[in-house]
Amino acid sequence: MENAGVVGGNEVFKDVETGSRWQQSSLEAISGPLMGEHLALYPFLLTSWEEWHRLHPDTLVLKPLPGYAERIAAKNAQLRVGYPRERSAPADVVRRDGRLKAYEKIIGLTVGGASRAFPLDALARVRVVNEEIGGQPILVVNQPKSDTTTAFVARAKGMRLTFDEANAGATELIDRETRSRWDAYGTCTAGTLKGTQLEMLIMEPEYWFAWSEFHPKTTIFEAPPARRSP
């Protein structure tokens, strides 16, 4: 794949084999011999190096190309800060959805043909979310220390499950139905369901303008209001 410009405020790539052009957010070929085809999104985990190395201590690290290594720290800092939320969406964005600010950072999730956007600010406040999307019970977990978000189908051994955080960092969970304990990556570590693994879902980090451009019927997760102290 090689970069082939921007369409709808979203990068487009061209494959070397056929010259077809692929939209990044929709994964659809928008021109060329493969027009109309879709790529499958490969599972990935967006997390900190510290957390990844804890999970996978034998990981190999890709060596940067010459002249790039010294730019990594500055680029990472820019990515963490992001763009101002008040910034307008790119001029070629067709659908302008004003429910959120254009550059609001969200995590997108599509299940059973239904899509939902989870604003990162809301996830950081709630940490553990029990939702239903596309007819499926869904668990979303945000670990604030490593800024890691994971999502799963909240069902095990034919049982629908509901989860609560077992500690403030949401690195450990407990289900209400069996009181079994789980890690934030969908593995049951203790209790009657020990050894069970929840089905993982792929979440997509995006800016709101990009997600809503290609998911016009998306709903938005709203965190419940904080409880007031008596």
N, C-alpha and C positions, 0 to 999 in steps of 0.2 A: 504494500500500500504506500502511496505517496500523497502529500497534501495537494488538494485541487481547489482550494478557495473556501468561500463561505457562502451559504445559502440560508436565508431565514435566521441570520445571526448565529449560525451553527456550522462548524467545520464540515467540509466534504473531503472525502478521500477517493483516490482512483486506484483500482487494482491494476497491477502490471500485466496480468495475464490477458484480460479482455478489454481493458480501458473503461470499464463501467465505473460510474461515480456513485459513491455511497455516502448517505447522510449519517453523521455521527450519532445523533440522538435517536433517530427512528430505526437505524440499522438497515435501511432500505436502499436498494439501488435505484437512483432517480434518473439515470440515463445509461445508455450503452446496451450491449447484448444481454446483460443480466437484469435489466430494468424490471422492477416489481418484486425481485427476490429479496429475502431478508436474511441477515446474518443472525446466528444465535449468540446471545450474550453469555460470555464465559464467566463462571462464578469468580468473584474476587473479594478481597477484604481491604477496606480503606482504614488504616490504623497507624499508630506510631511505630517507629522502628523498635523502641523499647518493648512494646507489647508483642510485635511480630517475633522478635528474637526470643522472647520468653516462650512463645508457643512453638517456635521452630528454631531451636538453638543451632542446628547444623545448616542453616540457610547460606547459600552462596549469594554474593552481592555482585551485580553487574558493574563492571568497571566503566566509569564515564569516559567518553571520548576526550582526546586532548583538547584543552581549552574550555572544557565544560565544568570540570570539577570545582573550580573556584567560583562558579556562578551558582552552585547548588544552594548554599546558605541563603543568599539574597532572594533566589526564586522561591524557596520554601517560605521565607518570611512574607513575601508578597502573596502567596497562595493562602497563608493563614489569615492575613488581614482581609483579603478580597477587595472588591470594589465597593464604593459608597452605595448604600441602598437607594439613595435618592437619584442615582445616575439613571438616565433614560435607557431603555432597551435599544439595541442596535437598530439603525434606520430601516434595515430590510426585514425586520420581524413583522410577519403578517398579522398574527393574532396578538392583540395587546390586552392581557387579562389583568385588570386592576385590583383583583382581590388581595394580592400581595405586591410588595415593591419589586420592581424588575430584577434587581440583583440580590433579593432575599435568597440565602442559601437554604436549599431543601434537600431532602432525601426522597426520591421517588420510588414507588412500589406499584407494580402491576400484577394482579392476580385474577385469573378467570375473566380476563377482558376488562376488568375495572381497575382504575388507577387512583392513587392517593398520594398527595404531597405532604411530607412531614417537615415543617420548618425546624431547622436545627435548634433554634432558641427554645421552641416548645419541647423538643425531645430532651434537651439538657435539663429542663425543669422537672419533667415527669419521669424520665429514665426508663420506666417499664410501661409499655402500652399493650393493652388487650383490645384488639379491633376485629371487625369482620369486613373482608374485602372480597368481592366476587363470590360470595357464598361460602368462603372459607374463614375459619377462626385463625387470627394472625397474632403473633407475638413479635413486638419490636423492642429491642434492648439498646439503650445508649449508655456506654461506659464513659463518664465525663473525664476521668483521668487520662485515658488514652484517646479520647474522642473517637471511639469505635462504635459503629451502629451495626447491628445484626438483626435479621428477621427470619421467622420460621412459621410453618403451619403449626398451630397450637393443638395438635392432636397426636396421641400416642396410644397404640394398642386399641384403636377404635374409640378412644375416650377423648372428648373435648376438654382441654385444660385451660385454666386461668392462672396467671402468674403474678407474684409480688416480688419485689426485691428483698433479698435476705440481708443485705448490707447497704450502706450509703453509697458505695461506688457501683452498685448493680453488677458486680462481678460474680455474684451468686444469687440464684433465684429459688423460690419455693412455690410449688403449685398448690392451689387451694383444695383440689379434689383428693389428692393422695398424700399431701404433705411431703412429697419427695423433694430432694434438693437438686438443682441444676446449675451448670455453669452458664456463662453468657453466650456460649457457642452451641447451645442446644443439646448438650450431653447431660444425662441424668447421672449424678455422682453418688447419690445415697437415697435409700428408701425403696418402696415396692417397685418402682420403675427403673431402678439402677441399671445402667448399661444401655438404656434406650436413647436413640438419637432422633431429634426432631428434624423434619425435612426443612432444609435451608432454602430461603428465597433470596433472589438477587436484588439488592437495593442500588439505586443509581443516584449518585451525588450530582446535583445540577444547580444552576441559578434558576429562579422562578420563571423568567422570561423564556428560557430554553425548554423547560419541562412543559409549561402550559402551551407553547407553540406546537408541540408534537403530541400532547395529550390534552386536547381541548375540553374533554368531559371530566377531567380530573377533579376529585374532591380534595379538600384540605383538612388535615388533622388539626383540631383545636384542643389545646391543653385545658383541662378543667381549671376553674379559678382557684387560686391558693386559698387554703382554709385560714380564716382569721382566728387569732388567739382569743379565747374568752376574756 
